[in-house]
Amino acid sequence: MLYTVGYRIDETSEHVTIEAEDALEAAKFVKSENPKASITYSRPANYDERGAEDAAASGP
C-alpha cells in the first residue's frame, strides 16, 4: 500500500509517497533516511496505482 509521509527539516517542509506495510513503517523509513527530520504526518496516499491509471485513462 502507498503511504504519504510529511516531514520538516529546519524550516523546510517536504513529503514523500512510499510503499510500506503500514503508516508507522513508512514514517520509520523516512526517519532512517533523514535522521534530522521531524515527522509531521503519515497516512495512506490519496490514490492507489489503479486510481492513478483510471485518472490517466479518462483524460480529455
C-alpha positions as CSV (number, residue, x, y, z in Angstrom):
1,M,0.0,0.0,0.0
2,L,1.2,3.5,-0.6
3,Y,1.6,6.0,2.2
4,T,2.4,9.7,2.2
5,V,4.8,10.9,4.9
6,G,5.2,14.6,5.7
7,Y,8.3,15.9,7.5
8,R,10.3,19.0,8.3
9,I,14.0,19.6,8.2
10,D,14.9,23.0,9.7
11,E,12.4,25.4,8.0
12,T,11.6,23.3,5.0
13,S,8.5,21.0,4.8
14,E,8.5,18.1,2.4
15,H,6.5,14.9,1.8
16,V,7.2,11.6,0.0
17,T,4.9,8.8,-1.1
18,I,6.4,5.3,-0.5
19,E,5.2,1.7,-0.4
20,A,5.0,0.2,3.0
21,E,3.1,-2.3,5.2
22,D,1.7,0.4,7.4
23,A,2.0,4.1,8.2
24,L,4.4,3.6,11.1
25,E,6.8,1.6,8.9
26,A,6.6,4.4,6.3
27,A,7.5,7.0,8.9
28,K,10.3,4.9,10.3
29,F,11.8,4.6,6.8
30,V,11.7,8.4,6.2
31,K,13.3,9.0,9.6
32,S,16.1,6.5,8.9
33,E,16.8,8.2,5.6
34,N,16.7,11.7,7.2
35,P,17.7,11.5,10.9
36,K,17.2,15.3,11.5
37,A,13.7,15.2,10.1
38,S,10.6,15.7,12.3
39,I,7.7,13.6,11.0
40,T,4.5,15.7,10.8
41,Y,2.1,13.1,9.4
42,S,1.9,9.6,8.0
43,R,-1.2,8.4,6.2
44,P,-2.5,6.3,3.3
45,A,-1.9,8.1,0.0
46,N,-5.0,9.7,-1.6
47,Y,-4.7,7.3,-4.6
48,D,-3.5,3.9,-5.4
49,E,-2.0,2.5,-8.6
50,R,-5.3,1.6,-10.0
51,G,-6.8,5.0,-9.3
52,A,-3.8,6.7,-10.9
53,E,-4.2,4.6,-14.0
54,D,-8.0,5.3,-14.2
55,A,-7.5,9.1,-13.9
56,A,-4.9,9.0,-16.7
57,A,-7.1,6.9,-18.9
58,S,-10.1,9.2,-18.5
59,G,-8.3,12.2,-19.9
60,P,-9.7,14.6,-22.4
